[in-house]
Amino acid sequence: MNLDYLKAFYTTVNCNSISKASKLLHITQPALSMQIQHLENEFNATLLIRSNKGVELTEEGKIVFEHAKSMLSLEKNILKNLKELEKDKRLLNICACKYIGEYVLPCSIYTFKEIHPDIDVKLFVDNTTQIINKLLDHEINLGVIAGINECEDIISTPILSDKIALITSEEDVNKIDAASIVEIPIILSEYDLDDSSILNLKLSKCGLSVSDLNVVLTSNSPESIKSIVMSGKGFAFLPKITVKKELRKNLLREIPIDNVDMSFKYYFAQRSSYNLEKHEQIFKSFITSKKRCFCY
């Protein structure tokens, strides 16, 4: 059965007019009449009685009309569900580590949406260890992580360089050596309590660990850490991308640490066994290009 013929018949009955139905269906009246004729031939029955007053259903036509209503409704629902499925396929879920997710990616995602308005984006924030675990558990398909990835099942593509900055609002401190780090009061991010944190890995290069620091307070909020330090209550280690505005405005100062390399990178991460969907590949190409427009 041809659904176009069925739709022509159904629309004509609802409009009670061949001419009105032809305009609604954007076809000529002869073409519409021909489609109804083809449908009647398929059923070997007269479905409509045409007159100057419009159209009238025959007994056979009444049966076909009721079934047409159900079949066309079913077709509409099928098309709707397929459209929703296609929309789901264009949903981009990005799970990023806290610092780049809160301070750098929002502007980038805004720009990405301007270029690709048909791709919906959801940004989630977590720590790097959890993001890698979620990738391995197939909970997510792509992420943005910080530091060195040593997992062979994860492919990492560098997207941005950064460094851990020792910050303070005090004006009488210009530099510090590694041995003296343990003497200053530190406001610590709770993400650095993990032995695998970037800060811990960097401190280990000079024979120290986070546990050696004089930690007076821990917080999971970079903004609260910055507020405490700006009020003159100590020092903090934070990625430089999170304090660039405060450094420019001289609200905070970065203290160089002698002979300690605190640089690291952020990476686009995916499972090595996973082939990115088209819209995910589009995002990867964007985030690794000069068009990415990071917030700073």
Helices and strands as residue ranges (DSSP letters): H 3-15, H 18-25, H 29-43, E 48-51, E 54-57, H 59-89, E 91-97, H 98-103, H 105-115, E 120-126, H 128-136, E 142-146, E 154-168, G 178-183, E 185-189, G 190-193, H 198-204, G 210-212, E 214-219, H 222-230, E 235-239, G 240-242, H 244-248, E 253-254, E 263-271, H 278-287
